[in-house]
Amino acid sequence: MRKQQGKIKNPKLANKYRRRLSLRNKISGTSERPRVMTSKTSKHLRVIVVDDLSHKILFSVQTFGKNSDGEIKKNLEGAKKIGGIIAGKLKDQNIERAVYDRNGCKFNGLVAAVANSM
């Protein structure tokens, strides 16, 4: 069950949530063309590749956890490294095209660096 948009008091968060819902209604990933979703927190960056038709996560790369190596940080260089890793994994699975989901964030900075390095 998703959060009601009217209950979000912070205007910036409400606008981001509205943008996220608007984007998700327009895009969807398939097995031939999966959805590449980028999410940011204050400390970390995560990129997930999703097949929406079968409701499966194909793989993910992030700056934390056991799937990350300790040298990737949340900065522009780290975002470019993550984009390169995602591009390599997509090529390994013979996927040439993907749909990019910026998850309500503006397309600049880290989000743009991940997308441009793929």
Buried (B, 14 or more C-beta within 10 A) or exposed (E): EEEEEEEBEEEEEBEBBEBBEEBBEEEBBEEEBBBBBBBBEEEBBBBBBBBBEEEEEBBBBBBBEEEBEEEBBBBBEBBBBBBBBBBEBBEEEEBEEBBBBBBBBEEEEBBBBBBEBB
